[in-house]
Amino acid sequence: MLAARGKDNRLWQRLHLPYAWEELKQFFHNHKGDTMNSSLPCTSKGNPTVNSQSPFLNRVLFGDCISILRSMPAASVDFILTDPPYLVNFKTRDGRAAYPNDDNTHWLKPAFAEMFRVLKPDSYCVCFYGWMKAEFFLQAWKQVGFYPVSHLVWIKNYCSRREHTQWYHDTAYLLTKGNPPKPKQPTPDVFDWHYGGSRSHPAQRPVHTITPLIAAFSKPGDVVLDPFAGSGTTGLAAKEMRRNYILIEKVWRYSKLARDRLFQASPK
Ligand SMILES: C[S@@+](CC[C@H](N)C(=O)[O-])C[C@H]1O[C@@H](n2cnc3c(N)ncnc32)[C@H](O)[C@@H]1O
């Protein structure tokens, strides 16, 4: 009986029925009454489709960011900060893929094209990336219109991996759409990274690595987008800094984790 059930499960997986189930969950999740809309004023002036009543605002949207971003109005977010898969086929300890899209580059250009479209003109995007696949990221960003204006480095107070060297740093690019005015007090391009303790997501970042960038490149009431949200760290930093957020995550359990973390967080 158990063996038969095991066989059924394999058939179930081959038919991709779990995806139908995930779709159903997405539908109910996205249409559920919003318990997280903040009372922050939204500064998206001149765009009547993104305001404090927007179905996207202060939510963790479950699904593929390319299709969800396509349903968002153009020029509707003030700042993007995101940490997409690094294209390194990252595996969990039991040998399973840690999350989707770490093993292919198909999503890169369409995802960044949508991010470029929804970002307001003369605005910033910060994107973490994997240095081993830097050329794919740079090519996609430039093809869709982003322009790299700075390179950001986080120095960790612990060694995250030993290979040919001990790995002590992480990196991101600061990209622009158009020509945002340069900040009067520009942030340094090197930041500290202290060990964040236990993590529920395999690539969860400490919130303190994100908050200085939210502070530098957005203002209170702005809309901050992270289309590869994972456990919702960008949303937590945004909420802490009194910004609105829009998070998108493709894996149901991570999107739930992000919602739970955000539900418990409060602005500073
Ligand atoms: C590097 S992790 C982000 C971790 C996050 N910074 C945190 O602190 O938890 C990348 C995330 O992007 C998600 N992802 C991959 N492809 C996606 C897609 N097309 N749409 C939405 N999310 C996607 C993965 O499931 C994964 O959780």
The ligand as a Gaussian input file, in Angstrom:
#p B3LYP/6-31G(d) Opt

LIG

0 1
 C       18.884000      34.770000      -3.162000
 S       17.255000      34.451000      -2.726000
 C       16.752000      35.949000      -1.898000
 C       17.037000      35.919000      -0.421000
 C       16.606000      37.194000       0.286000
 N       17.503000      38.280000       0.005000
 C       16.495000      36.994000       1.786000
 O       17.155000      37.738000       2.566000
 O       15.766000      36.098000       2.210000
 C       16.411000      34.541000      -4.264000
 C       14.929000      34.243000      -4.196000
 O       14.338000      34.488000      -5.479000
 C       13.273000      33.549000      -5.658000
 N       12.984000      33.473000      -7.093000
 C       13.692000      32.838000      -8.067000
 N       13.132000      33.043000      -9.265000
 C       12.036000      33.822000      -9.058000
 C       11.042000      34.393000      -9.915000
 N       11.072000      34.202000     -11.238000
 N       10.067000      35.146000      -9.360000
 C       10.033000      35.375000      -8.024000
 N       10.951000      34.862000      -7.166000
 C       11.943000      34.097000      -7.668000
 C       13.807000      32.270000      -5.046000
 O       12.771000      31.389000      -4.693000
 C       14.603000      32.794000      -3.841000
 O       13.821000      32.755000      -2.655000

